[in-house]
Amino acid sequence: MTRCGITRFEERDIDLLLAEELAVNRAFARWLLSFDPTAPKVTLPAATSNISVHQDGSEADVVADFARIDGGKHRVFIEDKINAPLMDEQLERYVRRAQGDIRMERYTSASIFLVAPANYQVPLPDGVRRITFEQIAAAFPQHLPDARGQWRGDLFLRARPVGSASARDAQVKQDDPYIAEWWNAVYAKLENRHPSYFVHRTQYPRSTYFAPGRTDQPNSIRVDFKGHRGEVDLAFKEWTRANLEVKLKDLPPPPGVVIGNPPSKQSKGSAALRISGMEKVLISDGFDVIDGPMMALYDATRSLLDYWSDHMRHLTK
């Protein structure tokens, strides 16, 4: 079987693929339309297809137009989701848009599809049909019985979001065994140097930028292990730099320096203790960097966490 090597997907990736197939692949277009029993007989493939089509204050991910056998025009709307939630009445707006355009005689009939993984369960308004990634993955090898069909089918399976940390680890172990082997070597060294100290939410991170911790660590703090920069932060969530500096005045000098992280879309900002200036480490640097530079980064991480543990009463907001 020909496998797809892509591991990260955006919804636009799916949009482009579907728009292309509807325009060039007769068998796939016929299969997709079969999910709407009210769809008329049309000429295949689509006469036109487009993505991100805006109209009347709404956006359709994929729009494809088919010539009807009876001389009219049939329009297909596709809303694609990987794991993002639907906006309020998003599918209902598709229905109203299709009905309005039929009244204005822009086309004669329409089909509306939600394309998403099988575990993406939402109520569908009347007139909207569901097609799952898994169904498309099975269909591609049938309608493209070659390496390209196998690759595209596998793409839809890989595009499904990986939910649990254990599932992500299993995927890394399968897709890139070198990464798993590298981290196993890290953990062997770490167990000798800091036995049973660190907790890793993900066993096989794809980079040296991740967030290890310890078992008694509260949600109010976070370790940002940035091996690619040669630095480690102990972040105090939703603190300001001034808050942290006041807290530290009556304590022994901390490891590292105090920094402030500005707010972003994902965070309200934070203050942190940072240890920097260490040797940068990438997984691709090989196994020789584990014993020296990688362990030095873990040593710095422990010094930050031990400082917090020794003064946790003072370092609580």
Sequence and secondary structure as in RCSB ss.txt:
>XXXX:A:sequence
MTRCGITRFEERDIDLLLAEELAVNRAFARWLLSFDPTAPKVTLPAATSNISVHQDGSEADVVADFARIDGGKHR
VFIEDKINAPLMDEQLERYVRRAQGDIRMERYTSASIFLVAPANYQVPLPDGVRRITFEQIAAAFPQHLPDARGQ
WRGDLFLRARPVGSASARDAQVKQDDPYIAEWWNAVYAKLENRHPSYFVHRTQYPRSTYFAPGRTDQPNSIRVDF
KGHRGEVDLAFKEWTRANLEVKLKDLPPPPGVVIGNPPSKQSKGSAALRISGMEKVLISDGFDVIDGPMMALYDA
TRSLLDYWSDHMRHLTK
>XXXX:A:secstr
          HHHHHHHHHHHHHH HHHHHHHHTT TT   B SS SEEEEEEEETTEEEEEEEEEEBTTS EEE
EEEEE SS    TTHHHHHHHHHHHHHHTTS SEEEEEEEE TT      TTEEEEEHHHHHHHHHHHS SHHHH
HHHHHHHHTS   SHHHHHHHHHHH HHHHHHHHHHHHHHHHHSTTT B SSSS SSSEE  B TT  TTEEEEE
ETTTTEEEEEEET  HHHHHHHHTTS   SSEEEEE   SS S EEEEEE       GGG THHIIIIIHHHHHH
HHHHHHHHHHTTTTT  
